[in-house]
Amino acid sequence: AARAGRRTGAVGRAGMSHLTEAQLEAAAKIIGRECSFSNLAWYRCKSVKGDHPSACAAAGAEVHLCVHRTIERLEVCSTHFVALQKALDWQGFRREKVHKEERALLDCWNAMSPP
């Protein structure tokens, strides 16, 4: 069971703004891989244009869109996604304790055809 105050579960289309710590942590490796190009573009923009909030708004929006799409695509692997969230929560977010669940999610993700 999830600990008090932490919700786990699949994420529907309207759920992007309400992602939990467990959902983000469970998806982190996949998001990192899938959104690396848009994230790098945002970092490059910030290094050239500075830290003004609107300077790289378009690049930031691309990162958010990529994360949103990736989370939506994780619905295909929702059983493994939820299992990893629960395992992370139960193990105090210690990744070294959830290798089996993480491998199952990554295997499911890697078996999917590209969007």
C-alpha angles and dihedrals in degrees: 000000000000117000120253114281096021120096121199131188148096119314122236127204093272094046102084096098091049101052113149128224089252093052093049093045092048091050097040099102093046093046090048091055099039096044100037095110096049091043091051090049089053092050091048091049091051091050091053102035101032134228102307106132095234096042094090102018093130093051090047090051089054091054091050091047091051092050091048093051092046092051090049091051090051087071086083087064096036095134091057093038092055092043091055092047091052093046092050091049093046092048095048092253092296103151092197088069098054105052094126094053093042092050091050091053093046092047090051092047093047091050091059119096116243116272 
